[in-house]
Amino acid sequence: MKLDSALENCNTVCKLKSLLVKKTDVKFSFWGKRLVTIEGYEGSLPLARFVWRVEYIAPSDDKFSLLNRYRGNFIAAKINKLYKKSDEITKDCSFITRIFIFIGSYFDRARFQWFRSVIPLKYTFEAPYAWYEMLYVPEKH
């Protein structure tokens, strides 16, 4: 199955998490685009497509149960990990590719949008753990 069609079929947080659970790898094209490959799927997609998919799914998924919040937290951590890994790979790229990466990063609206919105998403998705913190009160000696 092609990765493009698999991502388009992900219309809930559950389906997107099941796609990202598999082994993922990030690499750069010569022109500096971050490409994600997932084991078991053909082809690769820009990392920005995953970011836009999360932005599309998160507001439309009205079933924000504890499990969906956990899945969303996993997705956010996975995308952050892919961005971090791609930043580390940048050090090993050729000089020309680094220039294209820099230019592409300057105009990368998806990355800007992701890091601008990941803070509210993080608090939204980590909400299920708040009940534990309310129950656990350390004893004062």
N, CA, C and O atoms as a GROMACS GRO file, in nm:
protein
  564
    1MET      N    1   0.085  -0.118   0.000
    1MET     CA    2   0.000   0.000   0.000
    1MET      C    3   0.090   0.124   0.000
    1MET      O    4   0.195   0.126   0.063
    2LYS      N    5   0.046   0.224  -0.071
    2LYS     CA    6   0.122   0.348  -0.078
    2LYS      C    7   0.100   0.430   0.048
    2LYS      O    8  -0.010   0.432   0.105
    3LEU      N    9   0.205   0.498   0.090
    3LEU     CA   10   0.199   0.579   0.212
    3LEU      C   11   0.103   0.696   0.195
    3LEU      O   12   0.036   0.736   0.290
    4ASP      N   13   0.096   0.750   0.076
    4ASP     CA   14   0.006   0.863   0.049
    4ASP      C   15  -0.140   0.825   0.074
    4ASP      O   16  -0.212   0.898   0.140
    5SER      N   17  -0.182   0.711   0.020
    5SER     CA   18  -0.321   0.668   0.039
    5SER      C   19  -0.347   0.627   0.184
    5SER      O   20  -0.457   0.645   0.235
    6ALA      N   21  -0.246   0.570   0.251
    6ALA     CA   22  -0.262   0.532   0.391
    6ALA      C   23  -0.283   0.655   0.479
    6ALA      O   24  -0.364   0.653   0.571
    7LEU      N   25  -0.210   0.762   0.450
    7LEU     CA   26  -0.227   0.885   0.528
    7LEU      C   27  -0.362   0.950   0.500
    7LEU      O   28  -0.425   1.003   0.591
    8GLU      N   29  -0.406   0.946   0.377
    8GLU     CA   30  -0.536   1.004   0.344
    8GLU      C   31  -0.651   0.927   0.410
    8GLU      O   32  -0.755   0.986   0.437
    9ASN      N   33  -0.633   0.797   0.435
    9ASN     CA   34  -0.736   0.718   0.503
    9ASN      C   35  -0.741   0.742   0.653
    9ASN      O   36  -0.835   0.700   0.720
   10CYS      N   37  -0.640   0.809   0.706
   10CYS     CA   38  -0.637   0.838   0.850
   10CYS      C   39  -0.724   0.960   0.878
   10CYS      O   40  -0.681   1.074   0.859
   11ASN      N   41  -0.847   0.936   0.923
   11ASN     CA   42  -0.936   1.047   0.953
   11ASN      C   43  -0.971   1.055   1.101
   11ASN      O   44  -1.055   1.135   1.141
   12THR      N   45  -0.906   0.972   1.182
   12THR     CA   46  -0.922   0.982   1.328
   12THR      C   47  -0.784   0.970   1.392
   12THR      O   48  -0.687   0.928   1.329
   13VAL      N   49  -0.777   1.009   1.518
   13VAL     CA   50  -0.652   1.001   1.592
   13VAL      C   51  -0.608   0.856   1.604
   13VAL      O   52  -0.488   0.827   1.599
   14CYS      N   53  -0.703   0.766   1.620
   14CYS     CA   54  -0.672   0.624   1.634
   14CYS      C   55  -0.601   0.570   1.510
   14CYS      O   56  -0.502   0.499   1.522
   15LYS      N   57  -0.652   0.602   1.392
   15LYS     CA   58  -0.593   0.553   1.269
   15LYS      C   59  -0.454   0.613   1.245
   15LYS      O   60  -0.364   0.544   1.197
   16LEU      N   61  -0.438   0.741   1.277
   16LEU     CA   62  -0.308   0.805   1.258
   16LEU      C   63  -0.204   0.746   1.353
   16LEU      O   64  -0.088   0.729   1.315
   17LYS      N   65  -0.245   0.717   1.476
   17LYS     CA   66  -0.151   0.656   1.571
   17LYS      C   67  -0.110   0.517   1.523
   17LYS      O   68   0.007   0.480   1.532
   18SER      N   69  -0.206   0.440   1.471
   18SER     CA   70  -0.172   0.306   1.423
   18SER      C   71  -0.077   0.312   1.303
   18SER      O   72   0.000   0.218   1.281
   19LEU      N   73  -0.081   0.420   1.227
   19LEU     CA   74   0.012   0.437   1.116
   19LEU      C   75   0.152   0.473   1.167
   19LEU      O   76   0.252   0.422   1.117
   20LEU      N   77   0.158   0.562   1.266
   20LEU     CA   78   0.287   0.609   1.316
   20LEU      C   79   0.352   0.515   1.417
   20LEU      O   80   0.467   0.536   1.455
   21VAL      N   81   0.280   0.412   1.461
   21VAL     CA   82   0.338   0.316   1.556
   21VAL      C   83   0.449   0.236   1.489
   21VAL      O   84   0.544   0.194   1.555
   22LYS      N   85   0.437   0.216   1.360
   22LYS     CA   86   0.537   0.137   1.287
   22LYS      C   87   0.668   0.214   1.280
   22LYS      O   88   0.673   0.334   1.308
   23LYS      N   89   0.774   0.144   1.242
   23LYS     CA   90   0.906   0.205   1.236
   23LYS      C   91   0.909   0.316   1.130
   23LYS      O   92   0.880   0.292   1.013
   24THR      N   93   0.942   0.434   1.174
   24THR     CA   94   0.948   0.549   1.083
   24THR      C   95   1.091   0.595   1.070
   24THR      O   96   1.173   0.577   1.160
   25ASP      N   97   1.120   0.655   0.957
   25ASP     CA   98   1.252   0.709   0.932
   25ASP      C   99   1.234   0.840   0.857
   25ASP      O  100   1.141   0.856   0.778
   26VAL      N  101   1.324   0.932   0.882
   26VAL     CA  102   1.318   1.061   0.814
   26VAL      C  103   1.449   1.082   0.739
   26VAL      O  104   1.557   1.047   0.788
   27LYS      N  105   1.438   1.137   0.620
   27LYS     CA  106   1.556   1.168   0.539
   27LYS      C  107   1.528   1.297   0.464
   27LYS      O  108   1.416   1.350   0.468
   28PHE      N  109   1.628   1.347   0.396
   28PHE     CA  110   1.612   1.469   0.319
   28PHE      C  111   1.622   1.439   0.170
   28PHE      O  112   1.700   1.354   0.127
   29SER      N  113   1.544   1.511   0.093
   29SER     CA  114   1.563   1.507  -0.052
   29SER      C  115   1.678   1.603  -0.083
   29SER      O  116   1.723   1.678   0.003
   30PHE      N  117   1.724   1.600  -0.206
   30PHE     CA  118   1.834   1.691  -0.244
   30PHE      C  119   1.791   1.836  -0.226
   30PHE      O  120   1.874   1.921  -0.194
   31TRP      N  121   1.664   1.864  -0.247
   31TRP     CA  122   1.614   2.001  -0.240
   31TRP      C  123   1.581   2.043  -0.098
   31TRP      O  124   1.530   2.154  -0.078
   32GLY      N  125   1.609   1.959   0.001
   32GLY     CA  126   1.594   1.999   0.140
   32GLY      C  127   1.460   1.970   0.203
   32GLY      O  128   1.430   2.023   0.310
   33LYS      N  129   1.379   1.889   0.140
   33LYS     CA  130   1.248   1.856   0.194
   33LYS      C  131   1.261   1.736   0.288
   33LYS      O  132   1.325   1.637   0.253
   34ARG      N  133   1.201   1.745   0.406
   34ARG     CA  134   1.204   1.634   0.502
   34ARG      C  135   1.104   1.527   0.457
   34ARG      O  136   0.984   1.554   0.445
   35LEU      N  137   1.154   1.407   0.432
   35LEU     CA  138   1.070   1.298   0.382
   35LEU      C  139   1.062   1.188   0.487
   35LEU      O  140   1.164   1.148   0.544
   36VAL      N  141   0.941   1.140   0.513
   36VAL     CA  142   0.918   1.035   0.611
   36VAL      C  143   0.884   0.907   0.536
   36VAL      O  144   0.801   0.906   0.446
   37THR      N  145   0.952   0.798   0.576
   37THR     CA  146   0.918   0.666   0.525
   37THR      C  147   0.872   0.581   0.643
   37THR      O  148   0.924   0.594   0.754
   38ILE      N  149   0.776   0.495   0.618
   38ILE     CA  150   0.722   0.407   0.721
   38ILE      C  151   0.735   0.263   0.673
   38ILE      O  152   0.700   0.231   0.559
   39GLU      N  153   0.784   0.179   0.760
   39GLU     CA  154   0.806   0.039   0.727
   39GLU      C  155   0.673  -0.027   0.689
   39GLU      O  156   0.573  -0.014   0.760
   40GLY      N  157   0.673  -0.097   0.576
   40GLY     CA  158   0.554  -0.166   0.530
   40GLY      C  159   0.474  -0.087   0.428
   40GLY      O  160   0.374  -0.138   0.376
   41TYR      N  161   0.516   0.036   0.398
   41TYR     CA  162   0.446   0.119   0.300
   41TYR      C  163   0.542   0.161   0.191
   41TYR      O  164   0.662   0.178   0.215
   42GLU      N  165   0.489   0.178   0.071
   42GLU     CA  166   0.571   0.221  -0.042
   42GLU      C  167   0.578   0.373  -0.047
   42GLU      O  168   0.480   0.442  -0.022
   43GLY      N  169   0.696   0.424  -0.080
   43GLY     CA  170   0.713   0.566  -0.100
   43GLY      C  171   0.742   0.642   0.027
   43GLY      O  172   0.754   0.585   0.136
   44SER      N  173   0.753   0.771   0.011
   44SER     CA  174   0.778   0.860   0.124
   44SER      C  175   0.694   0.986   0.107
   44SER      O  176   0.653   1.022  -0.004
   45LEU      N  177   0.669   1.053   0.218
   45LEU     CA  178   0.590   1.175   0.217
   45LEU      C  179   0.663   1.284   0.293
   45LEU      O  180   0.741   1.254   0.384
   46PRO      N  181   0.639   1.410   0.258
   46PRO     CA  182   0.698   1.518   0.337
   46PRO      C  183   0.643   1.517   0.480
   46PRO      O  184   0.526   1.486   0.502
   47LEU      N  185   0.727   1.552   0.574
   47LEU     CA  186   0.686   1.557   0.714
   47LEU      C  187   0.572   1.658   0.732
   47LEU      O  188   0.488   1.642   0.821
   48ALA      N  189   0.571   1.760   0.650
   48ALA     CA  190   0.465   1.861   0.658
   48ALA      C  191   0.327   1.801   0.636
   48ALA      O  192   0.229   1.849   0.694
   49ARG      N  193   0.316   1.697   0.553
   49ARG     CA  194   0.186   1.633   0.530
   49ARG      C  195   0.130   1.572   0.657
   49ARG      O  196   0.009   1.576   0.680
   50PHE      N  197   0.218   1.514   0.741
   50PHE     CA  198   0.174   1.458   0.868
   50PHE      C  199   0.127   1.568   0.963
   50PHE      O  200   0.029   1.553   1.035
   51VAL      N  201   0.201   1.680   0.962
   51VAL     CA  202   0.162   1.793   1.047
   51VAL      C  203   0.026   1.845   1.006
   51VAL      O  204  -0.060   1.869   1.092
   52TRP      N  205   0.004   1.863   0.876
   52TRP     CA  206  -0.125   1.914   0.830
   52TRP      C  207  -0.236   1.814   0.859
   52TRP      O  208  -0.350   1.853   0.884
   53ARG      N  209  -0.204   1.685   0.855
   53ARG     CA  210  -0.307   1.585   0.884
   53ARG      C  211  -0.351   1.593   1.030
   53ARG      O  212  -0.470   1.582   1.060
   54VAL      N  213  -0.254   1.612   1.120
   54VAL     CA  214  -0.288   1.628   1.262
   54VAL      C  215  -0.371   1.753   1.282
   54VAL      O  216  -0.469   1.752   1.356
   55GLU      N  217  -0.334   1.862   1.216
   55GLU     CA  218  -0.410   1.986   1.226
   55GLU      C  219  -0.552   1.968   1.173
   55GLU      O  220  -0.645   2.033   1.220
   56TYR      N  221  -0.568   1.880   1.074
   56TYR     CA  222  -0.700   1.854   1.017
   56TYR      C  223  -0.784   1.764   1.108
   56TYR      O  224  -0.904   1.785   1.124
   57ILE      N  225  -0.719   1.663   1.168
   57ILE     CA  226  -0.791   1.564   1.249
   57ILE      C  227  -0.827   1.618   1.387
   57ILE      O  228  -0.939   1.597   1.433
   58ALA      N  229  -0.735   1.686   1.454
   58ALA     CA  230  -0.753   1.722   1.595
   58ALA      C  231  -0.882   1.798   1.623
   58ALA      O  232  -0.954   1.760   1.715
   59PRO      N  233  -0.916   1.903   1.549
   59PRO     CA  234  -1.042   1.972   1.581
   59PRO      C  235  -1.167   1.892   1.543
   59PRO      O  236  -1.272   1.908   1.606
   60SER      N  237  -1.156   1.806   1.440
   60SER     CA  238  -1.275   1.735   1.393
   60SER      C  239  -1.304   1.608   1.474
   60SER      O  240  -1.413   1.553   1.464
   61ASP      N  241  -1.208   1.562   1.553
   61ASP     CA  242  -1.228   1.441   1.631
   61ASP      C  243  -1.299   1.478   1.761
   61ASP      O  244  -1.236   1.521   1.857
   62ASP      N  245  -1.431   1.461   1.762
   62ASP     CA  246  -1.510   1.506   1.878
   62ASP      C  247  -1.508   1.407   1.992
   62ASP      O  248  -1.553   1.440   2.102
   63LYS      N  249  -1.457   1.288   1.970
   63LYS     CA  250  -1.454   1.188   2.076
   63LYS      C  251  -1.321   1.197   2.150
   63LYS      O  252  -1.232   1.113   2.132
   64PHE      N  253  -1.306   1.298   2.233
   64PHE     CA  254  -1.181   1.320   2.304
   64PHE      C  255  -1.183   1.244   2.436
   64PHE      O  256  -1.184   1.304   2.544
   65SER      N  257  -1.184   1.114   2.425
   65SER     CA  258  -1.179   1.030   2.544
   65SER      C  259  -1.036   1.028   2.596
   65SER      O  260  -0.945   1.084   2.534
   66LEU      N  261  -1.016   0.963   2.709
   66LEU     CA  262  -0.882   0.952   2.765
   66LEU      C  263  -0.789   0.878   2.670
   66LEU      O  264  -0.672   0.914   2.656
   67LEU      N  265  -0.841   0.775   2.604
   67LEU     CA  266  -0.760   0.698   2.512
   67LEU      C  267  -0.718   0.782   2.391
   67LEU      O  268  -0.604   0.772   2.346
   68ASN      N  269  -0.809   0.862   2.338
   68ASN     CA  270  -0.774   0.948   2.225
   68ASN      C  271  -0.674   1.055   2.266
   68ASN      O  272  -0.589   1.094   2.185
   69ARG      N  273  -0.681   1.102   2.387
   69ARG     CA  274  -0.582   1.199   2.434
   69ARG      C  275  -0.444   1.134   2.444
   69ARG      O  276  -0.343   1.196   2.411
   70TYR      N  277  -0.442   1.010   2.490
   70TYR     CA  278  -0.315   0.936   2.494
   70TYR      C  279  -0.259   0.918   2.354
   70TYR      O  280  -0.140   0.937   2.331
   71ARG      N  281  -0.346   0.881   2.259
   71ARG     CA  282  -0.301   0.863   2.121
   71ARG      C  283  -0.248   0.994   2.064
   71ARG      O  284  -0.146   0.995   1.995
   72GLY      N  285  -0.316   1.103   2.092
   72GLY     CA  286  -0.271   1.234   2.044
   72GLY      C  287  -0.137   1.273   2.104
   72GLY      O  288  -0.054   1.333   2.036
   73ASN      N  289  -0.117   1.239   2.230
   73ASN     CA  290   0.011   1.266   2.294
   73ASN      C  291   0.122   1.187   2.225
   73ASN      O  292   0.232   1.239   2.205
   74PHE      N  293   0.094   1.061   2.189
   74PHE     CA  294   0.191   0.978   2.118
   74PHE      C  295   0.224   1.040   1.982
   74PHE      O  296   0.341   1.045   1.943
   75ILE      N  297   0.122   1.086   1.909
   75ILE     CA  298   0.143   1.144   1.777
   75ILE      C  299   0.229   1.270   1.787
   75ILE      O  300   0.321   1.289   1.708
   76ALA      N  301   0.198   1.356   1.884
   76ALA     CA  302   0.275   1.479   1.902
   76ALA      C  303   0.421   1.447   1.934
   76ALA      O  304   0.512   1.511   1.880
   77ALA      N  305   0.444   1.350   2.020
   77ALA     CA  306   0.582   1.312   2.055
   77ALA      C  307   0.654   1.254   1.934
   77ALA      O  308   0.774   1.279   1.916
   78LYS      N  309   0.584   1.177   1.853
   78LYS     CA  310   0.646   1.115   1.736
   78LYS      C  311   0.687   1.220   1.634
   78LYS      O  312   0.796   1.212   1.577
   79ILE      N  313   0.600   1.317   1.609
   79ILE     CA  314   0.634   1.422   1.511
   79ILE      C  315   0.748   1.508   1.564
   79ILE      O  316   0.837   1.546   1.488
   80ASN      N  317   0.748   1.539   1.693
   80ASN     CA  318   0.860   1.613   1.751
   80ASN      C  319   0.990   1.535   1.737
   80ASN      O  320   1.095   1.593   1.709
   81LYS      N  321   0.982   1.403   1.755
   81LYS     CA  322   1.100   1.318   1.742
   81LYS      C  323   1.151   1.318   1.598
   81LYS      O  324   1.272   1.320   1.574
   82LEU      N  325   1.059   1.315   1.501
   82LEU     CA  326   1.100   1.318   1.361
   82LEU      C  327   1.166   1.451   1.325
   82LEU      O  328   1.264   1.453   1.250
   83TYR      N  329   1.113   1.562   1.377
   83TYR     CA  330   1.177   1.691   1.353
   83TYR      C  331   1.316   1.695   1.417
   83TYR      O  332   1.410   1.747   1.356
   84LYS      N  333   1.330   1.642   1.537
   84LYS     CA  334   1.459   1.642   1.605
   84LYS      C  335   1.559   1.555   1.529
   84LYS      O  336   1.675   1.593   1.512
   85LYS      N  337   1.514   1.439   1.483
   85LYS     CA  338   1.601   1.350   1.408
   85LYS      C  339   1.645   1.414   1.277
   85LYS      O  340   1.761   1.401   1.236
   86SER      N  341   1.553   1.485   1.211
   86SER     CA  342   1.590   1.551   1.086
   86SER      C  343   1.689   1.664   1.110
   86SER      O  344   1.774   1.691   1.025
   87ASP      N  345   1.678   1.731   1.222
   87ASP     CA  346   1.776   1.835   1.255
   87ASP      C  347   1.914   1.776   1.278
   87ASP      O  348   2.015   1.838   1.244
   88GLU      N  349   1.920   1.655   1.336
   88GLU     CA  350   2.048   1.588   1.356
   88GLU      C  351   2.108   1.540   1.224
   88GLU      O  352   2.230   1.542   1.207
   89ILE      N  353   2.024   1.497   1.132
   89ILE     CA  354   2.071   1.451   1.001
   89ILE      C  355   2.128   1.566   0.920
   89ILE      O  356   2.215   1.545   0.836
   90THR      N  357   2.082   1.686   0.945
   90THR     CA  358   2.128   1.803   0.871
   90THR      C  359   2.279   1.817   0.880
   90THR      O  360   2.342   1.866   0.786
   91LYS      N  361   2.337   1.777   0.990
   91LYS     CA  362   2.482   1.791   1.010
   91LYS      C  363   2.560   1.707   0.912
   91LYS      O  364   2.674   1.741   0.879
   92ASP      N  365   2.504   1.596   0.862
   92ASP     CA  366   2.575   1.505   0.772
   92ASP      C  367   2.548   1.533   0.624
   92ASP      O  368   2.603   1.464   0.538
   93CYS      N  369   2.466   1.632   0.593
   93CYS     CA  370   2.432   1.660   0.454
   93CYS      C  371   2.540   1.743   0.387
   93CYS      O  372   2.624   1.804   0.453
   94SER      N  373   2.538   1.742   0.254
   94SER     CA  374   2.634   1.823   0.178
   94SER      C  375   2.602   1.972   0.196
   94SER      O  376   2.494   2.009   0.242
   95PHE      N  377   2.698   2.055   0.159
   95PHE     CA  378   2.684   2.200   0.177
   95PHE      C  379   2.566   2.255   0.097
   95PHE      O  380   2.489   2.338   0.146
   96ILE      N  381   2.552   2.208  -0.027
   96ILE     CA  382   2.442   2.257  -0.112
   96ILE      C  383   2.307   2.215  -0.053
   96ILE      O  384   2.213   2.294  -0.051
   97THR      N  385   2.299   2.091  -0.006
   97THR     CA  386   2.174   2.044   0.054
   97THR      C  387   2.142   2.124   0.179
   97THR      O  388   2.026   2.154   0.205
   98ARG      N  389   2.244   2.157   0.258
   98ARG     CA  390   2.220   2.240   0.377
   98ARG      C  391   2.162   2.375   0.340
   98ARG      O  392   2.075   2.427   0.411
   99ILE      N  393   2.210   2.432   0.231
   99ILE     CA  394   2.155   2.562   0.186
   99ILE      C  395   2.008   2.546   0.151
   99ILE      O  396   1.926   2.628   0.189
  100PHE      N  397   1.974   2.439   0.077
  100PHE     CA  398   1.834   2.415   0.041
  100PHE      C  399   1.750   2.387   0.165
  100PHE      O  400   1.635   2.430   0.173
  101ILE      N  401   1.807   2.315   0.262
  101ILE     CA  402   1.734   2.288   0.388
  101ILE      C  403   1.707   2.418   0.461
  101ILE      O  404   1.597   2.439   0.513
  102PHE      N  405   1.806   2.506   0.465
  102PHE     CA  406   1.789   2.634   0.532
  102PHE      C  407   1.680   2.717   0.463
  102PHE      O  408   1.594   2.776   0.530
  103ILE      N  409   1.685   2.722   0.332
  103ILE     CA  410   1.583   2.797   0.258
  103ILE      C  411   1.445   2.734   0.279
  103ILE      O  412   1.347   2.804   0.300
  104GLY      N  413   1.440   2.601   0.271
  104GLY     CA  414   1.312   2.532   0.292
  104GLY      C  415   1.258   2.550   0.433
  104GLY      O  416   1.137   2.564   0.452
  105SER      N  417   1.348   2.551   0.532
  105SER     CA  418   1.305   2.571   0.671
  105SER      C  419   1.253   2.711   0.694
  105SER      O  420   1.163   2.733   0.774
  106TYR      N  421   1.310   2.806   0.621
  106TYR     CA  422   1.265   2.945   0.636
  106TYR      C  423   1.121   2.960   0.588
  106TYR      O  424   1.044   3.036   0.646
  107PHE      N  425   1.085   2.888   0.484
  107PHE     CA  426   0.950   2.897   0.429
  107PHE      C  427   0.860   2.782   0.471
  107PHE      O  428   0.750   2.767   0.417
  108ASP      N  429   0.903   2.702   0.568
  108ASP     CA  430   0.826   2.584   0.610
  108ASP      C  431   0.714   2.628   0.705
  108ASP      O  432   0.734   2.639   0.826
  109ARG      N  433   0.598   2.652   0.649
  109ARG     CA  434   0.484   2.694   0.730
  109ARG      C  435   0.437   2.583   0.822
  109ARG      O  436   0.388   2.610   0.932
  110ALA      N  437   0.451   2.458   0.778
  110ALA     CA  438   0.404   2.345   0.860
  110ALA      C  439   0.483   2.336   0.989
  110ALA      O  440   0.425   2.312   1.095
  111ARG      N  441   0.614   2.354   0.982
  111ARG     CA  442   0.695   2.346   1.104
  111ARG      C  443   0.661   2.460   1.198
  111ARG      O  444   0.648   2.441   1.319
  112PHE      N  445   0.645   2.578   1.143
  112PHE     CA  446   0.607   2.692   1.225
  112PHE      C  447   0.471   2.668   1.290
  112PHE      O  448   0.453   2.693   1.409
  113GLN      N  449   0.376   2.619   1.212
  113GLN     CA  450   0.242   2.590   1.263
  113GLN      C  451   0.247   2.482   1.370
  113GLN      O  452   0.176   2.491   1.470
  114TRP      N  453   0.331   2.380   1.350
  114TRP     CA  454   0.338   2.270   1.446
  114TRP      C  455   0.390   2.319   1.580
  114TRP      O  456   0.329   2.293   1.684
  115PHE      N  457   0.502   2.389   1.579
  115PHE     CA  458   0.560   2.432   1.706
  115PHE      C  459   0.482   2.546   1.769
  115PHE      O  460   0.495   2.571   1.889
  116ARG      N  461   0.401   2.615   1.690
  116ARG     CA  462   0.315   2.717   1.747
  116ARG      C  463   0.195   2.654   1.817
  116ARG      O  464   0.146   2.706   1.917
  117SER      N  465   0.148   2.540   1.765
  117SER     CA  466   0.027   2.479   1.820
  117SER      C  467   0.055   2.357   1.906
  117SER      O  468  -0.039   2.303   1.966
  118VAL      N  469   0.180   2.311   1.915
  118VAL     CA  470   0.207   2.190   1.990
  118VAL      C  471   0.190   2.212   2.141
  118VAL      O  472   0.162   2.116   2.213
  119ILE      N  473   0.208   2.332   2.189
  119ILE     CA  474   0.191   2.357   2.332
  119ILE      C  475   0.045   2.337   2.374
  119ILE      O  476   0.020   2.265   2.471
  120PRO      N  477  -0.053   2.398   2.305
  120PRO     CA  478  -0.191   2.368   2.344
  120PRO      C  479  -0.228   2.222   2.324
  120PRO      O  480  -0.302   2.165   2.404
  121LEU      N  481  -0.176   2.160   2.216
  121LEU     CA  482  -0.204   2.018   2.194
  121LEU      C  483  -0.147   1.934   2.306
  121LEU      O  484  -0.209   1.837   2.350
  122LYS      N  485  -0.028   1.970   2.352
  122LYS     CA  486   0.035   1.892   2.458
  122LYS      C  487  -0.050   1.895   2.585
  122LYS      O  488  -0.071   1.792   2.649
  123TYR      N  489  -0.097   2.013   2.620
  123TYR     CA  490  -0.179   2.021   2.741
  123TYR      C  491  -0.313   1.950   2.721
  123TYR      O  492  -0.366   1.889   2.814
  124THR      N  493  -0.367   1.958   2.601
  124THR     CA  494  -0.493   1.890   2.574
  124THR      C  495  -0.476   1.740   2.584
  124THR      O  496  -0.560   1.671   2.644
  125PHE      N  497  -0.369   1.688   2.526
  125PHE     CA  498  -0.349   1.545   2.522
  125PHE      C  499  -0.298   1.489   2.654
  125PHE      O  500  -0.319   1.371   2.682
  126GLU      N  501  -0.231   1.570   2.736
  126GLU     CA  502  -0.181   1.520   2.863
  126GLU      C  503  -0.285   1.532   2.974
  126GLU      O  504  -0.257   1.495   3.089
  127ALA      N  505  -0.401   1.583   2.944
  127ALA     CA  506  -0.504   1.601   3.044
  127ALA      C  507  -0.542   1.475   3.121
  127ALA      O  508  -0.577   1.486   3.238
  128PRO      N  509  -0.537   1.354   3.062
  128PRO     CA  510  -0.578   1.237   3.140
  128PRO      C  511  -0.490   1.210   3.261
  128PRO      O  512  -0.533   1.142   3.355
  129TYR      N  513  -0.369   1.262   3.261
  129TYR     CA  514  -0.281   1.236   3.373
  129TYR      C  515  -0.307   1.332   3.489
  129TYR      O  516  -0.254   1.312   3.599
  130ALA      N  517  -0.386   1.434   3.466
  130ALA     CA  518  -0.411   1.533   3.571
  130ALA      C  519  -0.489   1.471   3.687
  130ALA      O  520  -0.470   1.511   3.802
  131TRP      N  521  -0.576   1.376   3.658
  131TRP     CA  522  -0.655   1.315   3.767
  131TRP      C  523  -0.564   1.242   3.864
  131TRP      O  524  -0.591   1.241   3.984
  132TYR      N  525  -0.456   1.181   3.815
  132TYR     CA  526  -0.362   1.111   3.904
  132TYR      C  527  -0.291   1.211   3.995
  132TYR      O  528  -0.273   1.185   4.114
  133GLU      N  529  -0.252   1.324   3.939
  133GLU     CA  530  -0.183   1.425   4.019
  133GLU      C  531  -0.276   1.482   4.126
  133GLU      O  532  -0.229   1.520   4.233
  134MET      N  533  -0.405   1.488   4.098
  134MET     CA  534  -0.498   1.539   4.199
  134MET      C  535  -0.518   1.438   4.311
  134MET      O  536  -0.538   1.476   4.426
  135LEU      N  537  -0.513   1.309   4.278
  135LEU     CA  538  -0.533   1.206   4.380
  135LEU      C  539  -0.411   1.187   4.470
  135LEU      O  540  -0.422   1.156   4.588
  136TYR      N  541  -0.292   1.207   4.409
  136TYR     CA  542  -0.169   1.181   4.483
  136TYR      C  543  -0.126   1.307   4.557
  136TYR      O  544  -0.084   1.405   4.496
  137VAL      N  545  -0.136   1.304   4.686
  137VAL     CA  546  -0.090   1.417   4.768
  137VAL      C  547   0.013   1.362   4.865
  137VAL      O  548  -0.020   1.281   4.952
  138PRO      N  549   0.138   1.404   4.851
  138PRO     CA  550   0.241   1.350   4.940
  138PRO      C  551   0.216   1.393   5.085
  138PRO      O  552   0.171   1.504   5.112
  139GLU      N  553   0.246   1.303   5.174
  139GLU     CA  554   0.229   1.333   5.316
  139GLU      C  555   0.339   1.426   5.364
  139GLU      O  556   0.455   1.411   5.325
  140LYS      N  557   0.303   1.519   5.447
  140LYS     CA  558   0.403   1.609   5.504
  140LYS      C  559   0.444   1.553   5.640
  140LYS      O  560   0.360   1.516   5.722
  141HIS      N  561   0.572   1.548   5.663
  141HIS     CA  562   0.624   1.495   5.788
  141HIS      C  563   0.668   1.606   5.879
  141HIS      O  564   0.715   1.581   5.990
   0.00000   0.00000   0.00000
